[in-house]
Amino acid sequence: MSKIGDDLRAFKQRDPACRNLVEVALLYPGFHAILFHRIAHWLYQRKWFFLARLISQFSRFLTGIEIHPGAKIGRGLVIDHGSGVVIGETTEIGDNCTLYQGVTLGGTGKDVGKRHPTLGNDVLIGSGSRVLGPIKVGDHAKIAAGAVVLAEVPPYATAVGVPAKVVRIAGKKVEEPDKKAQVNRDLDHVHIPDPVAAELQRLAKLTEELQRRVDELEGGKPAE
């Protein structure tokens, strides 16, 4: 029951649209999916596989969120909106993580045994992201919306792109997550550095510089 209480409070803390815990309990499909998973996982651990899968499939029908009953999920997971979220059998999720709609924590199809990702604590994964294979995403890492992660992401790192690349690693300790300002920063999966845009800007500046040198050699005026 304490895990369920932590799940309820996590939605209240991290969803600015949430007004009270009653709303979460009655109206949030992300919370419903986690609640059903807690039951299914309990059954799965006791080798009642059919009943566990039956509950997980009912949950998928009800919420649009698919969590295999074998997945290990820590306290305080928030699945925001959640439609299209898929969490594979050998996935492990730490405490206080946040997943947005369309996230897949899946396999690559070539691994056996441990086939799915392991997320540390306080990990945020943006909308439509794919984290594939038995890789580790470190504590406090952030995955940008639409990223495809195929390699390990270190703690406090930000990963973007297809395939995802780490573009930033925080050099200072993150503030306590219960502070409002820190919560708002941790939930921002939009204002993240874009390495493609940065490279295009660099190429544009290089082109301008080359054009200026050509104009000088030809004795003409620099291009406007």
C-alpha positions in Angstrom: 0.0 0.0 0.0 2.9 2.4 0.7 4.0 2.1 -3.0 0.5 3.0 -4.1 0.5 6.0 -1.9 3.8 7.1 -3.3 2.4 6.7 -6.8 -0.6 8.9 -6.0 1.6 11.6 -4.5 4.0 11.5 -7.4 1.2 12.4 -9.8 0.1 15.2 -7.6 3.6 16.6 -7.3 4.6 16.3 -11.0 1.4 17.1 -12.9 0.6 20.8 -12.8 -2.9 20.0 -13.9 -3.7 17.8 -11.0 -5.8 19.4 -8.2 -6.1 16.6 -5.7 -5.4 12.9 -5.1 -9.0 11.9 -5.7 -8.6 13.0 -9.3 -5.6 10.9 -9.7 -7.2 7.8 -8.2 -10.4 8.1 -10.3 -9.4 9.8 -13.5 -5.7 9.2 -14.4 -5.1 6.2 -16.7 -1.4 6.3 -15.9 -2.1 5.7 -12.3 -4.6 2.9 -13.1 -2.0 1.2 -15.3 0.5 1.2 -12.5 -2.1 0.0 -10.0 -3.0 -2.9 -12.2 0.6 -3.7 -12.8 1.3 -3.8 -9.0 -1.3 -6.6 -8.8 -0.2 -8.4 -11.9 3.5 -8.3 -10.9 2.6 -9.8 -7.5 0.9 -12.7 -9.2 3.7 -13.0 -11.8 6.3 -13.4 -9.0 4.2 -16.3 -7.6 4.2 -17.9 -11.0 0.5 -17.3 -11.7 1.4 -16.3 -15.2 -1.9 -16.6 -16.9 -3.8 -14.6 -14.4 -1.0 -12.0 -14.3 -1.2 -11.6 -18.1 -5.0 -11.5 -18.0 -4.9 -8.5 -15.7 -2.2 -6.8 -17.7 -4.2 -7.2 -20.9 -7.3 -5.9 -19.3 -5.2 -2.9 -18.1 -4.0 -2.4 -21.7 -7.6 -2.4 -23.0 -8.7 0.1 -20.3 -5.8 2.5 -20.3 -3.9 2.1 -23.7 -0.7 1.4 -21.7 1.0 -2.0 -22.0 3.2 -3.1 -19.0 4.4 -6.7 -19.0 3.7 -8.1 -15.5 7.3 -9.2 -15.3 8.6 -5.6 -15.3 10.0 -4.3 -12.1 8.8 -0.8 -11.2 10.0 1.3 -8.2 8.1 3.9 -6.2 6.6 7.1 -7.5 6.4 6.3 -11.3 4.4 8.9 -13.3 3.1 7.9 -16.7 1.7 11.2 -18.0 -1.3 10.8 -20.3 0.4 7.5 -21.2 -1.4 6.4 -24.4 0.9 4.1 -26.4 3.4 3.4 -23.6 5.0 0.0 -23.8 7.2 -1.5 -21.0 8.8 -4.9 -21.7 9.1 -8.0 -19.5 12.7 -7.5 -18.2 12.5 -3.7 -17.8 13.6 -2.3 -14.4 12.5 1.2 -13.4 13.9 3.0 -10.4 12.1 5.4 -8.1 10.5 8.7 -9.1 10.7 8.3 -12.8 8.5 10.0 -15.4 7.4 8.6 -18.8 5.4 10.6 -21.3 3.0 9.3 -24.0 4.3 7.0 -26.7 7.4 5.9 -24.8 8.7 2.4 -25.5 11.0 0.5 -23.1 11.6 -2.5 -25.4 14.0 -5.0 -26.8 16.1 -5.1 -30.0 15.0 -8.6 -31.0 18.6 -10.0 -30.8 19.0 -10.3 -27.0 18.1 -13.2 -24.7 17.5 -13.2 -21.0 17.7 -9.5 -19.9 16.3 -7.9 -23.0 15.0 -4.6 -21.9 16.3 -1.3 -20.3 17.1 -0.5 -16.7 16.3 3.0 -15.6 17.9 4.5 -12.5 16.1 6.9 -10.2 14.6 10.2 -11.2 14.8 9.5 -14.9 12.6 11.5 -17.4 11.8 10.1 -20.8 10.0 12.4 -23.3 7.1 11.7 -25.6 7.6 9.2 -28.4 11.1 8.1 -27.2 12.4 4.6 -27.7 14.9 3.0 -25.2 15.9 -0.4 -26.6 17.9 -3.3 -25.4 19.5 -4.3 -22.1 21.1 -0.9 -21.5 21.3 1.3 -18.4 20.0 4.8 -18.1 21.6 6.5 -15.1 20.0 8.4 -12.3 18.6 11.8 -13.1 19.1 11.3 -16.8 16.8 13.0 -19.4 15.8 11.6 -22.7 14.4 14.1 -25.2 11.1 13.6 -27.0 11.5 11.4 -30.1 14.9 10.1 -29.2 16.0 6.5 -30.0 18.4 5.3 -27.3 20.5 2.3 -28.1 23.5 2.8 -25.8 24.1 3.5 -22.1 23.2 7.0 -20.8 25.3 8.1 -17.8 23.8 9.7 -14.7 22.7 13.4 -14.9 23.1 13.2 -18.7 20.7 14.6 -21.4 20.4 12.5 -24.6 18.7 13.6 -27.8 18.4 12.5 -31.5 18.2 9.4 -33.6 20.2 7.5 -32.6 20.5 9.4 -29.3 23.7 11.1 -28.3 24.5 12.6 -24.9 24.8 16.3 -25.3 25.0 17.5 -21.7 26.1 16.1 -18.4 25.4 18.2 -15.3 28.5 19.2 -13.4 26.8 20.0 -10.2 24.6 18.1 -7.8 20.8 18.3 -8.6 18.7 20.1 -5.9 16.2 18.1 -3.9 13.4 16.9 -6.1 10.7 18.2 -3.8 11.5 21.8 -4.5 9.1 23.3 -7.0 11.7 25.0 -9.2 13.7 21.8 -9.5 10.6 19.8 -10.3 9.7 22.2 -13.1 13.2 21.9 -14.6 13.3 18.1 -14.3 10.0 17.8 -16.2 11.1 20.0 -19.1 11.7 17.7 -22.0 11.3 20.4 -24.7 14.0 23.0 -24.1 16.9 20.6 -24.6 19.9 21.3 -26.8 19.5 20.2 -30.4 22.8 18.9 -31.9 21.4 18.9 -35.5 20.4 22.6 -35.3 23.8 23.4 -33.8 25.7 21.6 -36.6 23.6 23.4 -39.2 24.4 26.8 -37.7 28.1 25.9 -37.7 28.0 24.9 -41.4 26.1 28.1 -42.2 28.8 30.2 -40.6 31.5 28.2 -42.3 29.8 28.8 -45.7 29.6 32.5 -45.1 33.3 32.6 -44.2 34.3 30.7 -47.3 32.2 32.9 -49.5 33.8 36.0 -48.0 37.3 34.7 -48.8 36.3 33.8 -52.4 35.0 37.3 -52.9 38.2 38.9 -51.5 40.4 36.7 -53.8 38.3 37.7 -56.8 38.6 41.4 -55.9 34.9 41.8 -55.7 32.8 43.1 -52.9 31.7 40.8 -50.1 28.4 39.2 -50.7 25.5 40.9 -48.9 
